[in-house]
Amino acid sequence: MRNRLKVLRAERDWSQAELATRLAVSRQTINAIETGKYDPSLPLALKAARLFAQPVEALFFLDDEP
């Protein structure tokens, strides 16, 4: 699964640590999600979508999708 977390985070000038605090996870979790080493749980994906005010499908998508 791919994601746009890094891009959306950069648009807001947030560090990984700041995003982690806003989502109540560790900075390491944010790093693992951004690098594709970890797929977030559904509750975490929904929290991220709410934080960025976008549908979850705009943040996370399967590898075979454009």
C-alpha positions as CSV (number, residue, x, y, z in Angstrom):
1,M,0.0,0.0,0.0
2,R,1.2,3.5,-0.8
3,N,0.3,6.7,0.9
4,R,0.6,10.5,0.7
5,L,1.3,11.2,4.3
6,K,4.8,12.6,3.7
7,V,3.5,15.0,1.0
8,L,0.5,16.2,3.1
9,R,2.8,16.5,6.2
10,A,5.3,18.6,4.2
11,E,2.5,20.9,2.9
12,R,1.8,21.8,6.5
13,D,5.4,22.0,7.5
14,W,5.0,19.3,10.2
15,S,7.7,17.1,11.3
16,Q,7.2,13.4,11.7
17,A,7.2,13.9,15.5
18,E,4.5,16.6,15.2
19,L,2.3,14.4,13.1
20,A,2.9,11.5,15.5
21,T,1.7,13.6,18.4
22,R,-1.4,14.7,16.5
23,L,-2.3,11.1,15.7
24,A,-1.2,9.7,19.2
25,V,1.4,7.3,17.8
26,S,5.2,7.3,17.8
27,R,7.4,9.0,15.3
28,Q,8.8,5.6,14.3
29,T,5.2,4.6,13.4
30,I,4.9,7.6,11.1
31,N,8.3,6.8,9.5
32,A,7.3,3.2,9.0
33,I,4.0,4.2,7.3
34,E,5.6,6.8,5.1
35,T,8.3,4.4,3.9
36,G,5.7,1.6,3.3
37,K,7.1,-0.7,5.9
38,Y,3.8,-0.7,7.9
39,D,0.2,-0.4,6.9
40,P,-1.8,1.6,9.4
41,S,-4.8,0.1,11.2
42,L,-8.2,1.2,10.0
43,P,-8.7,3.5,13.1
44,L,-5.4,5.2,12.5
45,A,-6.0,5.6,8.8
46,L,-9.4,7.2,9.6
47,K,-7.8,9.5,12.2
48,A,-5.2,10.6,9.6
49,A,-7.9,11.2,7.0
50,R,-9.9,13.3,9.5
51,L,-6.8,15.3,10.5
52,F,-6.0,16.1,6.9
53,A,-9.7,16.7,6.1
54,Q,-9.6,14.3,3.1
55,P,-11.2,10.9,2.4
56,V,-9.1,8.0,3.5
57,E,-8.8,6.9,-0.2
58,A,-7.0,10.2,-0.9
59,L,-4.3,9.3,1.7
60,F,-3.9,5.5,1.2
61,F,-4.1,3.5,-2.0
62,L,-3.1,0.1,-3.3
63,D,0.1,-0.4,-5.2
64,D,-1.8,-1.2,-8.4
65,E,-3.8,2.1,-8.4
66,P,-2.5,5.2,-10.2
